[in-house]
Amino acid sequence: MDWMKNLSEAQKQLPISQLAIPGSHDSGAFYLDRNGPLSPGEEPMFQFVKPAVYNWSITQSLDFEGQLNIGIRYFDLRIAPHPETQELCVVHALFGNEIKPVLYEIKSFLHHHPSEVVILDFNHLLGFTEESNSKLISMITDCFGAKLAERRNSFDATSLSSLLKAGKQVIVFYAKETTNEFLWSEKLICNPWPNVQTTGELVKCLDSGIAEKTQGACYVSQGVLTPVLKTCLFHLMATLKSWENDCGLYNGILEWIKKPDVAKQINIVFTDFVDEQFVQTVIKCNDKN
């Protein structure tokens, strides 16, 4: 779905930081290797309960192509080198797909959808060495080339219209400081983690967060709940999706987005298990601008 193409000319002139953009949380965690190693930083004890780790780490039901096709334009990416192959992979407690083919899948989509812009947020680079860092940067620049937007110090002058006129379709945020001209500083994207366990608490955090948005920077509203270890241990046969359903997360996020004062302020919103209804709800907020 080419929803950016259908925005009004006035909307296309707005800074990217003022558009309502649907995103996905832990975008690559639709597939994880349940029999493989844990990702860097995980508790060693999790090695003995991998089926439960898998159940609580899967965050999406659609692959990258599916997410792109329904209109997701912000991707939340955690990357780590696989301890056995050293290939750079998507991770979320466990290892998922290699990132290089994912980048080329996104590039192919953009080639066939020239009106669309994506935001790739490499916000967790786990177990990285200098070699890993150089490898990922080369992958990104080699893949997207001229489609990459040059980084700036603010989003005030970066609109959808200005990007597309220059042939730019990819904005990359990068967790490590770098002099690379195509990797935007994480300082230009505020991405607070709510770290709460109920939908009511989450809504309060989201409300207070958008009230403190910074001029000239992107802002991510994280529509996610975070289970504590005790919750997972006492529900070993449950999944993240079933727990979030029990918590009423999905409907709670949709209702929050639809609030008139919220719809006027949101920028990027992500959640788990994205679908067309979520995407359409976010996109409609652009009509409030």
C-alpha positions in Angstrom: 0.0 0.0 0.0 1.5 3.3 -1.1 -0.1 5.5 1.5 2.6 8.2 1.3 1.7 8.7 -2.3 -1.8 9.5 -1.3 -1.0 12.2 1.2 -1.9 15.8 0.3 0.7 18.2 -1.0 0.5 20.1 2.2 1.2 16.9 4.2 4.1 16.0 2.0 5.6 19.4 2.8 5.6 18.8 6.6 8.8 17.7 8.3 8.9 13.9 8.7 8.9 14.5 12.4 5.3 15.8 12.1 3.9 13.0 10.1 2.0 10.1 11.6 4.0 7.0 10.7 3.2 3.3 11.6 6.0 1.2 12.7 6.7 -2.3 14.1 8.4 -3.2 17.4 11.3 -5.7 17.1 10.4 -5.8 13.4 12.5 -8.9 12.6 11.2 -11.0 15.4 8.6 -12.8 13.3 11.3 -15.6 13.0 13.7 -16.7 15.6 15.8 -19.9 15.8 14.4 -21.6 18.9 17.2 -24.1 18.9 20.1 -21.7 18.4 22.1 -19.6 20.9 20.8 -16.8 23.0 21.6 -13.3 21.8 24.2 -11.2 23.7 23.2 -9.9 27.1 20.6 -12.6 27.9 20.5 -14.4 31.2 22.4 -17.7 30.9 19.6 -19.5 32.7 17.4 -18.9 29.7 19.4 -21.5 27.9 17.4 -24.2 29.8 13.9 -22.8 28.9 14.4 -21.9 25.2 10.8 -22.9 24.2 9.5 -20.3 26.6 12.1 -17.7 25.6 10.9 -18.2 22.0 7.2 -17.9 22.9 7.8 -14.6 24.7 10.3 -13.2 22.1 8.2 -13.5 18.9 6.8 -10.0 18.4 5.4 -10.0 14.8 3.4 -12.3 12.6 4.3 -10.7 9.3 7.7 -10.8 7.6 9.3 -7.6 6.3 7.6 -7.9 2.9 4.3 -8.3 4.6 4.9 -5.4 6.9 5.9 -3.1 4.0 2.9 -4.2 2.0 0.4 -3.2 4.7 2.1 0.2 5.1 4.7 -0.1 7.9 7.4 2.5 7.3 9.4 2.5 10.5 11.5 -0.6 11.4 12.9 -1.3 14.9 16.1 -3.3 14.5 18.3 -5.1 16.9 21.4 -6.7 15.4 24.2 -9.0 16.6 26.9 -11.2 15.1 26.0 -14.8 15.2 28.6 -16.6 17.5 29.0 -19.5 15.1 29.0 -17.8 11.7 29.8 -14.1 12.6 27.0 -13.2 10.2 25.0 -10.1 11.3 21.5 -11.2 12.3 18.3 -9.8 13.7 18.0 -10.7 17.4 15.4 -10.6 20.1 16.7 -12.9 22.9 17.4 -15.4 20.2 18.9 -15.1 16.7 16.7 -14.5 13.7 17.4 -13.9 10.0 20.6 -12.4 8.6 20.2 -8.7 8.1 21.8 -8.4 4.6 19.0 -10.1 2.6 16.5 -8.1 4.6 18.1 -4.8 3.4 17.9 -5.9 -0.2 14.3 -7.0 0.3 13.5 -3.5 1.5 15.5 -2.0 -1.4 13.5 -4.0 -3.9 10.2 -2.8 -2.4 11.4 0.8 -2.6 12.4 0.3 -6.3 8.8 -0.7 -7.0 7.2 1.9 -4.8 9.1 5.2 -5.5 6.6 7.3 -3.5 7.5 5.6 -0.2 10.1 6.4 2.4 11.3 4.1 5.1 13.0 4.7 8.5 15.4 2.0 9.6 16.3 2.4 13.3 19.4 0.3 14.2 19.0 1.1 17.9 20.5 -2.0 19.5 23.9 -3.2 18.2 24.7 -6.1 20.5 28.1 -7.8 20.9 29.5 -5.5 18.2 33.2 -5.2 17.5 34.8 -2.6 15.2 34.7 -5.3 12.5 31.0 -5.8 13.0 30.4 -2.1 13.0 32.3 -1.6 9.7 30.6 -4.6 8.2 27.0 -3.3 8.9 27.8 0.2 7.8 29.1 -1.2 4.5 26.1 -3.4 4.1 23.8 -0.4 4.5 25.6 2.0 2.2 26.3 -0.7 -0.5 22.7 -1.8 -0.5 20.9 1.6 -0.6 23.5 3.8 -2.1 21.9 7.0 -3.6 18.6 6.3 -1.8 20.1 7.1 1.6 19.2 10.6 3.0 22.2 12.6 4.2 22.0 13.2 7.9 21.2 16.6 9.2 21.1 18.2 12.7 17.4 18.6 12.6 14.3 17.4 10.8 12.8 20.8 10.4 13.7 21.0 6.7 13.4 17.2 6.0 10.0 16.6 4.4 8.6 13.7 2.4 8.5 16.0 -0.6 12.1 17.2 -0.3 13.4 13.6 0.2 11.6 12.2 -2.9 12.6 15.2 -5.1 16.2 14.3 -4.3 15.6 10.6 -4.9 16.0 9.7 -1.2 13.8 6.9 0.3 15.8 5.7 3.3 16.5 7.4 6.6 18.9 5.3 8.8 19.3 5.9 12.5 22.3 4.3 14.0 23.1 3.5 17.7 26.8 4.1 17.5 28.4 7.5 16.9 29.9 7.7 13.4 31.2 10.2 10.9 29.3 8.5 8.1 27.2 11.1 6.3 24.2 8.8 5.8 23.8 7.5 9.4 21.6 9.8 11.5 22.3 10.3 15.2 20.0 8.6 17.7 19.9 12.0 19.3 17.4 13.0 16.6 14.9 10.3 17.5 13.4 10.2 21.0 12.4 6.6 21.7 11.4 6.2 25.4 10.8 2.6 26.6 7.6 2.6 28.8 8.6 -0.6 30.6 5.1 -1.2 32.1 2.9 -4.3 32.4 -0.6 -3.0 32.0 -2.4 -1.1 29.3 -3.6 1.6 31.7 0.0 2.3 32.8 1.1 2.3 29.2 -1.5 4.9 28.1 -0.3 7.2 30.9 3.3 6.9 29.8 2.4 7.5 26.1 0.3 10.6 27.0 3.1 12.1 29.1 5.7 11.3 26.4 4.1 13.0 23.4 3.5 16.1 25.6 7.3 16.4 25.9 8.2 16.0 22.2 11.3 17.9 21.1 11.1 20.3 18.1 13.1 19.1 15.1 13.4 15.5 16.2 11.4 12.3 15.5 9.4 10.8 18.4 8.5 7.2 18.8 5.5 6.2 20.9 6.1 2.6 21.9 2.8 0.8 22.1 4.2 -2.3 23.9 4.0 -4.0 27.2 7.0 -5.6 28.9 6.5 -8.8 30.8 8.6 -9.2 34.0 10.5 -12.5 34.5 7.9 -13.7 37.0 5.1 -13.4 34.5 7.0 -15.5 32.0 8.0 -18.1 34.5 4.4 -18.5 35.8 3.1 -18.7 32.3 5.6 -21.0 30.5 3.1 -22.3 28.0 1.8 -18.8 27.2 3.1 -16.5 24.5 3.7 -12.7 24.3 0.7 -12.4 22.0 -1.7 -14.3 24.2 -0.6 -12.3 27.3 -0.9 -9.0 25.4 -4.4 -10.1 24.3 -5.3 -10.8 27.9 -4.1 -7.3 28.8 -6.2 -5.7 26.1 -3.1 -4.1 24.5 -4.2 -4.0 20.9 -7.6 -2.3 21.5 -6.1 -0.1 24.1 -3.5 1.2 21.6 -6.0 1.8 18.8 -8.3 3.8 21.2 -5.3 5.8 22.4 -4.3 6.7 18.8 -7.8 7.8 18.0 -8.0 10.3 20.8 -8.2 13.8 19.1 -5.4 15.4 21.2 -3.2 12.4 20.5 -3.9 12.1 16.8 -2.7 15.7 16.3 0.7 15.0 18.1 1.9 11.6 17.3 4.8 10.9 15.0 6.0 7.3 14.9 3.9 4.7 16.7 4.8 1.0 16.9 3.4 -2.1 18.4 3.6 -5.8 18.3 1.8 -8.0 15.8 1.0 -5.1 13.4 -1.9 -5.5 11.0 -3.8 -3.4 8.5 -6.2 -2.0 11.1 -3.3 -0.6 13.2 -1.6 0.9 10.1 -4.8 2.6 8.9 -5.5 4.0 12.3 -2.1 5.6 12.5 -2.2 6.9 8.9 -5.6 8.6 9.4 -4.0 10.8 12.0 -2.3 12.7 9.2 -5.7 14.2 8.3 -5.6 16.0 11.7 -2.5 18.0 10.5 
